[in-house]
C-alpha cells in the first residue's frame, strides 16, 4: 500500500501533465497518478471526486499560466516582434496544443465541477484568440499581413505550425527559425 503523503498542487499538476501526455486521457487514472505520486488513491479522492474534475482543473491551471505569459506580448510594438514572441511561446509550450485537444473530448456531463471548468476553459480560449487576433490586426495595420486574409486563417496557420512533425530531427532552434521564415516570407525564393 502506498504511504500517505502530501503533495503540492504543482507536483500534482506536473504529474498529471506527464501521465496525460504519456497515456492519453483514456489511459490516465487515479491509480496511475497515485502510484507515481507515491500516495494512495484515497489521498487524491480527498481533493477531486473524479478524473474529469482533476483534468479540467489541471487544464485551467495550464491555460491561465499560458495566458499570463501571453500578456507579455504587449511589450512589443512591432508585428514581427509580436509574432516572434508568440511563436517562441508556442514552441516552448508545444505540448499545450495536444493537451487542449485532449481536453475538448473530456466527458463533462456527469460532473458539475468539470462542466464549470470546461465553460471557464472555453472563455479562456476565446480570450487567447482575442489577444492573438489583436496581433494579426496590428500586422495588417502595419502593412505586414495581407488585408484580404481572414484573421482566423492566419491564426490557424500560426497555431498549426507547431504541429508539423520534425521527422528528420532538424535541430530545434533551426526548426523554429525555419518555420518563422516560412510564415514571414513563404517558401519561394525571391525570383526578382
DAKANOR-V368176 format. One record per pair of residues at least 6 apart in sequence whose C-alpha atoms are under 7 Angstrom apart, sorted by the first residue. I is the first residue (numbers start at 0). J is the second residue. If there is no record, write none. Layout:
i=I j=J
i=I j=J
This chain:
i=1 j=37
i=1 j=38
i=1 j=39
i=2 j=37
i=2 j=38
i=2 j=39
i=3 j=38
i=3 j=39
i=4 j=38
i=12 j=57
i=15 j=32
i=18 j=27
i=19 j=27
i=24 j=101
i=28 j=50
i=29 j=40
i=29 j=50
i=30 j=40
i=33 j=39
i=33 j=40
i=47 j=53
i=51 j=105
i=51 j=107
i=51 j=113
i=52 j=112
i=52 j=113
i=55 j=113
i=55 j=116
i=55 j=117
i=56 j=116
i=59 j=120
i=66 j=127
i=72 j=81
i=72 j=84
i=75 j=81
i=78 j=134
i=78 j=137
i=78 j=138
i=81 j=134
i=90 j=161
i=93 j=161
i=107 j=113
i=107 j=114
i=108 j=114
i=132 j=150
i=135 j=150
i=138 j=144
i=139 j=145
i=139 j=146
i=160 j=178
